[in-house]
Amino acid sequence: IMESIRDGVANTEDPVKLFAEEAKFFVEYHLLRREHPARNFAEALVAQGLAKVTGWSITHVTGSPEALRAA
C-alpha cells in the first residue's frame, strides 16, 4: 500500500497536468488499495518517476521503506 507516496504535480495551470489529479485518483482507488503478491506497484511508480517518497510518513510503509527510497 502506498501511504508514503505522492504525485509530483503541484501546478494546475498547465492543461495537461489537470489530468494528473484524475489519474492519481484512479490509481489510488483502483490499484493502490489492493495487495498483489507478484508486484510492488509503489516501487514501480517511484522508479518510473510517476510518484515520489515523502519523508514524513515513510515510517508507516508496509513492507520495506528502504526499497522505496532506492527506487
N, C-alpha and C positions, 0 to 999 in steps of 0.2 A: 504494500500500500504506500502511497506517496504523500506522507504527511509533511515532508520537508522539501517538496519540490514546488517551484512556482514558475510561471512563464516569465519571459523577459520583456513582455510588451507593456510599456507604460504610456506611450504616445498614441492617442487615438485620432489624431488629426489626419494621419495617412489612411486613405480609404482601404488599402489592403490590410492594414492592422486591425480594422474594425472586425474582420472575420476571425481574428485571433481569439477574441473572447468567446465566440461561438464554438470554435474548435476546442478551446480549453474546456468549456462546459461539457462538450460531447465526450472528450477523453476522460474527464473526471467522472462523469456519470456512467458511461458505458464500459470503460476499461479499467480504471484505477480502483474501483471498488471490488474487483474480483481477484481472487488468488489463482495463479496458474502455475502448476508445478514445473513447467519446462522453461519459463522465461520470466525475467525480472524486467517489467516494462519501464520502471522508473530509471534503471540504469541505461536502458536503450535510449530513452528520451533525453537524458542528460548527455550521453555520449554523442548524440546527433545534434546537440545544441538547441533542442526544442524546449528544454527546461533547464533550470539551474538549482543548485542546492543552496538553501538558506541556512546559515549557521545557527540561528537562534533555536531552531526546532529539530536539528539533525539528531539530537539525542532520543527523539521519540520514534525514530525509524524502526520498523520491524525488519529484522534481518541484519544486514551489515552496512553501517554508515560509511565504513572505510571504502567499500566498493563504489558507493555513490560519489564520494569525494574523488576517487581515482578516475571515474568516468568523465 
